[in-house]
């Protein structure tokens, strides 16, 4: 069944909804210090950005002096968060300033979801041209036109429910996104109901790589490629969204890209993080998996190197933002 938004959920279901969504919530430094930085910009609400069937909020961060045809990164917060918190802690602002790209944050509403989670398990919100997915697409169209950005370099990243929604967007709009990053999320098409979402999160769902790939291909059957390049981030001690979901996401996106599920190469980054590259190397692979040893549920940040700040679900481990922009090719490689 479709998982209804909180305002349309019967009172007897609201407690279950809250439990589910609460569970989901519950080195670059030198480069950033030496690269030319734009003047400080501010995170700005954009009240009118076009069609908004998903009833989402839009915030933009555009460094002053941004050149024409700069990249755009769309960011999706986790449950219980908002755009301002994600902007303050995740490290994306520092990298946007240093390397010259714009940020758009989609923000969930309590009216849509009891715990401000993106509705990644609601078929009406993840289909191409529908619901929350369509709202994010409108934000991208607005930002590209308003700020003169490059339509060929649009990316999306998110945490937890936002990570799950990022994957759904990559599948629904492969013609829009050049790449994405799924942080502590689940594979595309894992759930289409509240009960199924519980199972996806923990203990996870078992399907073959082809079955997982079919979930992506079904979102836009007419698409023949190329597919977005995908980074998958997960901590080994994540008990909210178990690491089996990272396994499934890698199986899914390598199947879609037609590259081996076994990596071509691996390396250790940041001391306790293993990077595995499928279908190429650090800047060319179709899929990159980053496994953070001992980390729980959250975004990996590295405040000591100027990459974000620690907080609830922002975990001081490694600069995931720096490694992600290097993987996408919109920032300098990270040592």
KAZI-V613144 format. One record per pair of residues at least 24 apart in sequence whose ideal C-beta (glycine too) atoms are under 8 Angstrom apart, sorted by the first residue. I is the first residue (numbers start at 0). J is the second residue. Records with the same first field share a line. If there is no record, write none. Layout:
I = J + J
This chain:
0 = 191 + 192
1 = 121 + 122 + 123 + 191 + 192
2 = 118 + 120 + 121 + 191 + 192 + 193 + 196
3 = 121
4 = 110 + 111 + 112 + 118 + 121
5 = 109 + 110 + 111 + 112 + 113
6 = 110 + 111
8 = 113
12 = 193
13 = 113
15 = 193
16 = 112 + 113 + 114 + 193
17 = 113 + 114
19 = 193 + 196 + 197
20 = 78 + 112 + 113 + 114 + 116 + 160
21 = 78 + 79 + 114
22 = 197 + 200 + 201 + 239
23 = 77 + 78 + 114 + 116 + 159 + 160 + 200 + 239 + 240
24 = 77 + 78 + 79 + 80 + 114 + 116 + 159 + 160 + 239 + 312
25 = 239 + 296
26 = 269 + 301 + 304 + 318 + 321 + 333 + 334
27 = 94 + 301 + 304 + 305 + 306 + 318 + 320 + 321 + 322 + 325 + 330 + 331 + 333
28 = 301 + 303 + 304 + 305 + 306 + 318
29 = 334
30 = 97 + 321 + 330 + 331 + 333
31 = 93 + 94 + 97 + 304 + 305 + 306 + 321
32 = 305
34 = 97 + 98 + 331
35 = 97
36 = 96 + 97
37 = 62 + 63 + 64 + 65 + 96 + 99
38 = 62 + 63 + 64
39 = 63 + 96
40 = 96
42 = 82 + 83 + 86 + 92 + 104
45 = 138 + 141
48 = 137 + 138 + 140 + 141 + 142
49 = 137 + 138 + 140 + 141
50 = 133 + 134 + 137
51 = 134 + 137
52 = 129 + 130 + 133 + 134
53 = 111 + 124 + 130 + 131 + 132 + 133 + 134 + 135
54 = 108 + 110 + 111 + 134
55 = 105 + 106 + 107 + 108 + 111 + 131 + 134 + 135 + 138
56 = 82 + 105 + 106 + 107 + 108
57 = 103 + 104 + 105 + 106 + 138 + 141
58 = 82 + 83 + 86 + 103 + 104 + 106
59 = 101 + 102 + 103 + 104 + 142 + 146
60 = 86 + 91 + 92 + 95 + 101 + 102 + 103 + 104
61 = 101 + 102 + 146
62 = 95 + 96 + 99 + 100 + 101
65 = 99 + 100 + 101 + 146
66 = 99
67 = 147
68 = 147 + 148 + 149
69 = 99 + 100 + 101 + 146 + 147 + 148 + 149 + 152
70 = 99 + 100 + 101 + 148 + 149 + 152 + 153 + 154 + 327 + 329
71 = 100 + 101 + 102 + 103 + 139 + 142 + 143 + 146 + 148 + 149 + 152 + 153 + 154
72 = 100 + 101 + 102 + 103 + 153 + 154 + 155 + 156 + 329
73 = 102 + 103 + 104 + 105 + 135 + 138 + 139 + 153 + 154 + 155 + 156 + 168
74 = 102 + 103 + 104 + 105 + 155 + 156 + 157 + 161
75 = 104 + 105 + 117 + 135 + 155 + 156 + 157 + 158 + 160 + 161 + 162 + 164 + 165
76 = 104 + 106 + 107 + 115 + 157 + 158 + 161
77 = 116 + 157 + 158 + 159 + 160 + 161 + 162 + 183 + 312
78 = 114 + 115 + 116 + 159 + 160
79 = 114 + 115 + 116
80 = 115 + 158 + 312
81 = 106 + 107 + 115
82 = 106
84 = 310
85 = 158
87 = 308 + 310
88 = 298 + 300 + 307 + 308 + 309 + 310 + 313
89 = 158 + 298 + 300 + 307 + 313 + 320
90 = 300 + 301 + 305 + 306 + 307 + 318 + 319 + 320 + 321
91 = 156 + 307 + 320
93 = 305 + 306 + 307 + 320
94 = 306 + 320 + 321 + 324 + 330
97 = 330
98 = 324 + 329 + 330 + 331
100 = 152 + 329
101 = 142 + 146 + 148
103 = 138 + 139 + 142
105 = 131 + 134 + 135 + 138
116 = 159 + 160
117 = 157 + 160 + 161 + 163 + 164
118 = 164
119 = 160 + 163 + 164 + 166 + 167 + 184 + 185 + 190 + 196
120 = 163 + 189 + 190 + 191 + 192 + 193 + 195 + 196 + 199
121 = 191
122 = 191
125 = 164 + 167 + 168 + 171 + 218
126 = 171 + 218
127 = 171 + 172 + 218 + 219
131 = 164
132 = 164 + 167 + 168 + 171 + 172
135 = 168
136 = 172 + 175
139 = 175
150 = 175
151 = 177
152 = 177 + 329
153 = 177
154 = 178 + 179 + 180 + 327 + 329
155 = 179 + 180
156 = 180 + 181 + 182 + 230 + 323
157 = 181 + 182 + 184
158 = 182 + 183 + 184 + 297 + 298 + 312
159 = 183 + 184 + 239 + 240 + 296 + 312
160 = 184
162 = 232
163 = 189
166 = 229 + 248
167 = 218
169 = 215 + 227 + 229
170 = 214 + 215 + 218 + 219
171 = 218 + 219
172 = 219
173 = 219 + 222 + 224 + 225 + 226 + 227
174 = 219 + 222
176 = 227
177 = 227 + 228 + 327
178 = 227 + 228 + 229 + 230 + 326 + 327
179 = 227 + 228 + 229 + 230
180 = 229 + 230 + 231 + 232 + 319 + 323
181 = 229 + 230 + 231 + 232 + 248
182 = 232 + 233 + 298 + 299 + 319
183 = 232 + 233 + 234 + 237 + 239 + 240 + 296 + 297 + 298
184 = 240 + 244 + 248
185 = 240 + 244 + 247 + 248
186 = 211 + 214 + 244 + 247 + 248 + 250 + 251
187 = 211 + 214 + 215 + 218 + 248 + 251
188 = 214 + 215 + 217 + 218
189 = 214 + 244 + 247
199 = 244
200 = 239 + 240 + 241 + 244
201 = 238 + 239 + 240 + 241
202 = 241 + 243
203 = 241 + 243 + 244 + 246 + 247
204 = 247
205 = 247
206 = 247
207 = 250
208 = 250 + 251 + 253 + 254 + 260
209 = 254
211 = 247 + 250 + 251 + 254
212 = 251 + 254 + 255
214 = 251
215 = 251 + 252 + 255
216 = 255
226 = 252 + 255 + 256 + 285
228 = 284 + 285 + 286 + 287 + 326 + 327
229 = 285 + 286 + 287
230 = 286 + 287 + 288 + 289 + 322 + 323 + 326 + 327
231 = 286 + 287 + 288 + 289
232 = 289 + 291 + 298 + 299 + 319 + 323
233 = 288 + 289 + 290 + 291
234 = 290 + 291 + 292 + 293 + 294 + 295 + 296 + 297 + 299 + 314 + 316
235 = 290 + 291 + 292 + 293 + 294
236 = 293 + 294 + 295
237 = 294 + 295 + 296
238 = 295 + 296
239 = 295 + 296
240 = 296
242 = 290
245 = 288 + 290
249 = 277 + 286 + 288
252 = 285 + 286
253 = 277 + 278 + 285 + 286
256 = 285 + 286
258 = 284 + 285 + 286
262 = 288
268 = 317 + 322 + 333
269 = 299 + 301 + 316 + 317 + 318 + 322
270 = 317
271 = 316 + 317
272 = 299 + 316 + 317
274 = 322
281 = 325 + 326 + 332
282 = 325 + 326 + 328 + 332
284 = 326
287 = 326
289 = 317 + 319 + 322
291 = 316 + 317
